[in-house]
Amino acid sequence: MKLTRKDFLRVLAGSAVAVGAGTLVHAVGSANDKESAGSTVGKKRWGMAVDLRKCREEKGCDLCSRACHRTHNVPQIPDRAHEVKWLWNERHDKVFPFQQNDYTRQALGETVPILCNHCTNPACVRVCPTQATWKRTDGVVMMDYHRCIGCRYCMAACPYGSRSFNYVDPRPYLGTPNPDFPTRTTGVVEKCNFCEERLADGKQPACVEACPRNAMVFGDLNDGNSPIRQLLSGRYAVQRQPELGCGPSIFYLV
Amino acid sequence: MIMLDKAFTGSGRYWGWIAFLLVLIAVGFACYLRQLEYGLGITGLSRDVSWGIYIAQFTFFVGVAASAVMVVLPYYLHNVQQFARITILGELLAVAAVTMCMLFIFVDMGQPARVLNVLLYPTPHSMMFWDMVSLSGYLVLNLVIAYVMLAAEQKGVPAPHWIKPVIILSIPWAVSIHTVTAFLYNGLPGRPLWFTAILAPRFLASAFASGPALLILLCLALRRLTTFDAGHEAIRRLGVIVAYAMTVNVFFLFLELFTALYSGMPDHAEPFAYLFFGIDGKNGLVPVMWLSVVLALAALLALLVPRFRRNERVLALASLAVFVSLWLEKGMGLIVAGFVPSPLRTVTSYAPTAPEWGIVGGVWAVGALMLTLFYKITVSVREAD
């Protein structure tokens, strides 16, 4: 067969397009589950279990929320529209919609502490156009306040209402700022970071440490011997709307 | 670019209109500077309703932009000669509308100075990346097509051959911009109102109704204000297109309502209940939606009866009704109600604030100014022949 220079170049160009298209399709498809697809051996997946029985016994307690917001310089903005929240108490029927009946109030307590679920398949990461929010290999869903363009697509995507946007300058609403954690500017999205800055120092998250009843247990979900796994194997636990396929890493013991 | 000079000669009325638009742009710009300084807290947006009229108007004008295909396709694929004189009007309308879309996205950003991060960190798994690709591609396509065609017309020579495939490419590209825009919304797990496979077809149907309706109004205005006449036959055919597209659009909305309300699934029914009746006394969108319904039904009646539709005065009113109806439904209701109730089952009201309206008005004025200049040049080129 005689292959002219023109034909050769044509085949070459065609192959390049095919390879490029394949790469692209792969990139689109495998948005953010690169690590969840493979083996979990030797990989951490940070998660948390919240014992709602203990929360119920300490009705009205919000020490976890206060510790979180103090640690991370979360502003206390009185206008509900512009609120910034990382970890807070919410009525149980709003946290577990359509799972309630006349008797769940007794089962779940009046309020439930909620935070970012650090999903295994996070919708926010999938939609972010700048990768300003991304998932680490240990499961923590991170936020880069300096890359975020403030489009709020992640807020539309998150089915848990875990994200807040800085509609106004947050700094006037800080009490005494914690000098060890950055403050934020107007125009960026923020949320719970699972205390990644404390994890790096080998510490437990601030909320876990602040709880006087040890209602929150934090640990590696991939380690069968971890306290969190033992707790989850012993008691019935639910996630928020698991049917959405996001794979929350926060479990509620009921 | 030689043709630009034609935009600088005109009557007193022409300059008065330009001055009016420049005032609106100045007001919008002043409001935007205020928003830049204070933050998006200046708008009616909230933690629960985090997208509002900016994004809703963006969505609506993607439809207006895509609708250029409704004159380009019949002319180039089906040789509908009546559209020969107005295809360029459609393409120029697309250029103005896409520019408005980009401005609406821009004014919605919390950190607009970082807009180039979208190019610096291209992210194929984000639909917003693809929306940017498809919209900017569509803008370039229509600019090139309109310029080349008009330049050829001015010189009295046939258009170069290479432009034909570019025009053909613009047809599926128009469909792509509105499909990708629908994908922005209907791929999200926690927003049941948008989670419907019919969203892209619905967007296209409403686009192909609202865009040609606007084109009818523009053609009638051009006839009254200038020497340019699109011709009765072209306007009549546009009326038929609007009639079909609006019928399909209302049918699609009916399908949505049936699925959500007959199944009775609270997740899917609640946003519609909020739109049409309000929840917990929060009913800010109720008058907006009912006005949209009344206008849509009135327009359908006028469009579907041939005797009414052939009367150009009735057709003008029907086109206006279609445009306003869809502007309310898609340019406001559909986007805002996607956030109601919120994932934490809270009903939060949203209404644009005065500065928000100022910015929206400024973006409209930019679109109207572009369209005025484009059409002025086009009409002047044709008058010179």
Chai-1 contact restraints between the chains, C-beta under 6 A:
chainA,res_idxA,chainB,res_idxB,connection_type,confidence,min_distance_angstrom,max_distance_angstrom,comment,restraint_id
A,A27,B,P124,contact,1.0,0.0,6.0,A-B,restraint_1
A,V28,B,P124,contact,1.0,0.0,6.0,A-B,restraint_2
A,V28,B,H125,contact,1.0,0.0,6.0,A-B,restraint_3
A,A31,B,H125,contact,1.0,0.0,6.0,A-B,restraint_4
A,A81,B,S46,contact,1.0,0.0,6.0,A-B,restraint_5
A,H82,B,G41,contact,1.0,0.0,6.0,A-B,restraint_6
A,E83,B,R47,contact,1.0,0.0,6.0,A-B,restraint_7
A,E90,B,L344,contact,1.0,0.0,6.0,A-B,restraint_8
A,K94,B,L344,contact,1.0,0.0,6.0,A-B,restraint_9
A,K94,B,R345,contact,1.0,0.0,6.0,A-B,restraint_10
A,P97,B,R345,contact,1.0,0.0,6.0,A-B,restraint_11
A,A123,B,P189,contact,1.0,0.0,6.0,A-B,restraint_12
A,R126,B,H125,contact,1.0,0.0,6.0,A-B,restraint_13
A,V127,B,S126,contact,1.0,0.0,6.0,A-B,restraint_14
A,C128,B,S126,contact,1.0,0.0,6.0,A-B,restraint_15
A,P129,B,V118,contact,1.0,0.0,6.0,A-B,restraint_16
A,P129,B,T123,contact,1.0,0.0,6.0,A-B,restraint_17
A,P129,B,S126,contact,1.0,0.0,6.0,A-B,restraint_18
A,P129,B,M128,contact,1.0,0.0,6.0,A-B,restraint_19
A,P129,B,F129,contact,1.0,0.0,6.0,A-B,restraint_20
A,T130,B,N117,contact,1.0,0.0,6.0,A-B,restraint_21
A,T130,B,V118,contact,1.0,0.0,6.0,A-B,restraint_22
A,T130,B,Y121,contact,1.0,0.0,6.0,A-B,restraint_23
A,Q131,B,Y121,contact,1.0,0.0,6.0,A-B,restraint_24
A,Q131,B,T123,contact,1.0,0.0,6.0,A-B,restraint_25
A,R147,B,N117,contact,1.0,0.0,6.0,A-B,restraint_26
A,I149,B,M109,contact,1.0,0.0,6.0,A-B,restraint_27
A,I149,B,Q111,contact,1.0,0.0,6.0,A-B,restraint_28
A,I149,B,R114,contact,1.0,0.0,6.0,A-B,restraint_29
A,I149,B,N117,contact,1.0,0.0,6.0,A-B,restraint_30
A,G150,B,M109,contact,1.0,0.0,6.0,A-B,restraint_31
A,G150,B,G110,contact,1.0,0.0,6.0,A-B,restraint_32
A,G150,B,Q111,contact,1.0,0.0,6.0,A-B,restraint_33
A,C151,B,M109,contact,1.0,0.0,6.0,A-B,restraint_34
A,R152,B,S50,contact,1.0,0.0,6.0,A-B,restraint_35
A,Y153,B,M128,contact,1.0,0.0,6.0,A-B,restraint_36
A,M155,B,S50,contact,1.0,0.0,6.0,A-B,restraint_37
A,A156,B,L188,contact,1.0,0.0,6.0,A-B,restraint_38
A,A157,B,L188,contact,1.0,0.0,6.0,A-B,restraint_39
A,P159,B,P189,contact,1.0,0.0,6.0,A-B,restraint_40
A,P159,B,G190,contact,1.0,0.0,6.0,A-B,restraint_41
A,P159,B,P343,contact,1.0,0.0,6.0,A-B,restraint_42
A,Y160,B,P343,contact,1.0,0.0,6.0,A-B,restraint_43
A,G161,B,S342,contact,1.0,0.0,6.0,A-B,restraint_44
A,G161,B,P343,contact,1.0,0.0,6.0,A-B,restraint_45
A,G161,B,L344,contact,1.0,0.0,6.0,A-B,restraint_46
A,S164,B,R47,contact,1.0,0.0,6.0,A-B,restraint_47
A,Y167,B,G39,contact,1.0,0.0,6.0,A-B,restraint_48
A,Y167,B,L40,contact,1.0,0.0,6.0,A-B,restraint_49
A,Y167,B,G41,contact,1.0,0.0,6.0,A-B,restraint_50
A,V168,B,G39,contact,1.0,0.0,6.0,A-B,restraint_51
A,V168,B,G41,contact,1.0,0.0,6.0,A-B,restraint_52
A,T186,B,G39,contact,1.0,0.0,6.0,A-B,restraint_53
A,G187,B,G39,contact,1.0,0.0,6.0,A-B,restraint_54
A,G187,B,G110,contact,1.0,0.0,6.0,A-B,restraint_55
A,G187,B,Q111,contact,1.0,0.0,6.0,A-B,restraint_56
A,V188,B,G110,contact,1.0,0.0,6.0,A-B,restraint_57
A,L244,B,P189,contact,1.0,0.0,6.0,A-B,restraint_58
